[in-house]
Every structure is written in structure tokens, then in C-alpha cells.
């Protein structure tokens, strides 16, 4: 040693690395968040952020949308031998279902851009060309992925009585689906028809809830599209935030904390008193709360359209 003190963040990194290498934190396990690091080790948020950034740089962890920072699946304990790739005939048991399952898993964890044909083949340990015997191209694979995602979610056979309760249920189910699969909302086109058979029950459910409310078929379908696009449009931010966090190593609160000095400088003076008050007193931004607030206001508007009190 040269006598210099080891930086605090480096000691925390070494401790977490040891927990990973000994198996205390297994592949896929969530590591302490920046908030937890500040509490457990008594360090500043900037130090906690540096810890996770260094662990990412060492290839030990990665950010997973909707989950947090987890141990990389490929991380092995020092005494573990490298896994042997299968040789010959690896694609004999290959099916469309396995391909789609692997593609969805990659997209869920790392975003849609990561789910290339080459990457999916690598996950399945088969030649890339073998995938094309089951799916024509990446666009066809994407349709299969969307269909598989919708199939995993269902609405109850016995719906609630009221139209509002039915629409709330379908909207929240879609929101939960988009939260679980952050790539799905951006992948769904609002203007170009995509034939995703397993998505049709959601449209049928919404139209059934709107039926008999005094609307013609076209207006009822417009109301359904408005609701669907509200949920989808809000959910697009889920993947965008996940990508931003993965690139920066900062969650939304940490990023905003870093922007605060510049924001307060812009808001100095009396030109924007309300925005300055918000910036100084704080605003607890939560995407789920924002979704719920907007959903209720949208349904209030439909109630007025139906001639009911919101």
C-alpha cells in the first residue's frame, strides 16, 4: 500500500463485490439502492451513486426496468468454472415459443433494442440463422412478443357492474402490463394497425363497458382509443426513464437533485413565483400517482359525456 486512504466508495464497492462473489448476492438478486447505501453506510447520495456506477463498470450489476439494480446473470463466483456451450444439434429443440420467451426476457431486462435476432440466438445458444426457420424477421418476432405479453394478462370473466369500474379495471391492467414490459407501450403503434390477437379482448371489454351509454359505435370506439392511448402514452415514459437511469446511473430523484442548482438559478427573481415555490418546497413526482390522477379525470370527462355527474 502507498499509505493513502482507500476512498469510502471503493470500500463499499469491495464489500458488495465480495457479497456477490461469495454468492450472498446471487445473479438476479437486487443490490442495495442508492438510498439504502446512504442509510447503511452513512454516505452522501453522490457517493452511493458512484458505488453503483463502479459496480456497473466492473460488469457486476445492471439496471433492470421496474426492478432496480441487480447482479448480472453472467457473474460467476471465482471458483466456478466457465459454463460449456452446447455443441452440435443445439437447435433441434428450438421452437417459436422458446424464441419468443427468450426475446421477451431480454427486452424486459434491457429494452427492445437489445432483443436482436443475434442476441436472442446467443441466449438460446443456437445459430442466428436457425431462428429464421421459425420467424421471418425482427418485425415478425416483435408481433409475436407483443402477442405473448398480452396473453400473460387477462380480465375477469365476471366484470364489475358499472361502466366506470370496468374501464378502471382494464386501464389499470394495461398499466400494470406496460410497467412489467416497459418496451411494450413504445412498440405498440397507435396509427398503424398491428394484428395482435391477444390484445382484442381488452378492446372488446372496453367497448362492452361503453355499450348502452347513448353513444354510437364510432364514438364509443373513439372513447376506447382515447383511454387506451392515455395509458399507453403515459407508460412510454417507463422505458425512457429506465434507459436514462441505466445510462446515467441515477434514478429520477437523484437526477433532479443534481439539476436543482441550475433550476433555482433560472427561477431566481419574481417572474415564476409559483414554479419557484414548487422547486423550493419540493414536489413528490410519482408516475403511478400521475397515471391514477389522469385516469380519474379522463373518466370524469366520460361521465359528463354520458350525462352523469363526474
SULFEN-V135690 format. One record per residue. SS is DSSP state (H for helix, E for strand, L for the rest). OMEGA is omega in whole degrees, 0 to 359 (* if undefined). Layout:
SS,OMEGA
SS,OMEGA
This chain:
L,180
L,177
L,179
L,180
L,177
L,180
L,182
H,183
H,181
H,178
H,178
H,177
H,181
H,180
H,180
H,178
H,179
H,179
H,178
H,185
H,178
L,179
L,177
L,171
L,185
L,175
L,181
L,178
L,178
E,177
L,180
L,177
L,178
H,179
H,180
H,178
H,179
H,181
H,185
H,185
H,177
L,180
L,179
L,180
H,180
H,178
H,179
H,179
H,180
H,178
H,182
H,178
H,180
H,177
H,176
H,181
H,179
L,178
L,183
L,184
E,174
E,178
E,178
E,181
L,177
L,182
L,184
E,179
E,184
E,177
E,180
L,178
L,184
L,182
L,181
L,173
L,186
L,184
L,182
L,176
L,177
L,181
L,178
L,176
L,178
L,182
L,172
L,175
L,183
L,183
L,182
L,180
L,182
L,177
L,177
H,181
H,179
H,179
H,182
H,179
H,179
H,181
H,179
H,180
H,179
H,181
H,179
H,186
H,191
H,180
L,185
H,182
H,181
H,185
L,177
L,178
H,180
H,181
H,180
H,178
H,179
H,179
H,181
H,181
L,177
L,176
L,182
H,183
H,181
H,178
H,185
L,173
L,183
L,181
L,189
L,183
L,183
H,179
H,178
H,177
H,180
H,177
H,178
H,179
H,179
H,179
H,180
H,180
H,180
H,180
H,182
L,183
L,181
L,177
L,183
L,179
L,179
L,184
L,174
L,184
L,188
L,180
H,183
H,179
H,179
H,181
H,175
H,183
H,181
H,180
H,181
H,176
H,177
H,180
H,178
H,178
H,180
H,176
H,181
H,180
L,186
H,181
H,190
H,182
H,178
H,182
H,181
L,178
L,178
L,185
L,180
L,183
L,173
L,184
L,178
L,189
H,184
H,176
H,184
H,178
H,179
H,177
H,180
H,179
H,181
H,180
H,177
H,179
H,182
H,183
L,178
L,179
L,178
L,180
L,172
L,186
H,182
H,180
H,178
H,180
H,176
H,178
H,177
H,180
H,179
H,179
H,181
H,183
H,174
H,180
H,181
H,183
H,177
H,183
H,178
H,181
H,181
H,181
H,180
H,180
H,179
H,179
H,180
H,180
H,180
H,182
H,185
H,186
L,181
L,172
L,188
H,180
H,179
H,179
H,179
H,179
H,179
H,181
H,188
H,180
H,180
H,179
H,180
H,178
H,178
H,184
L,180
L,182
L,187
L,184
L,182
L,186
H,182
H,178
H,179
H,179
H,177
H,183
H,183
H,180
H,179
L,177
L,183
L,182
L,178
L,185
H,178
H,178
H,179
H,178
H,183
H,178
H,181
H,178
H,181
H,179
H,177
H,179
H,174
H,179
H,177
H,178
H,177
H,178
H,180
L,181
L,180
L,174
L,181
L,*
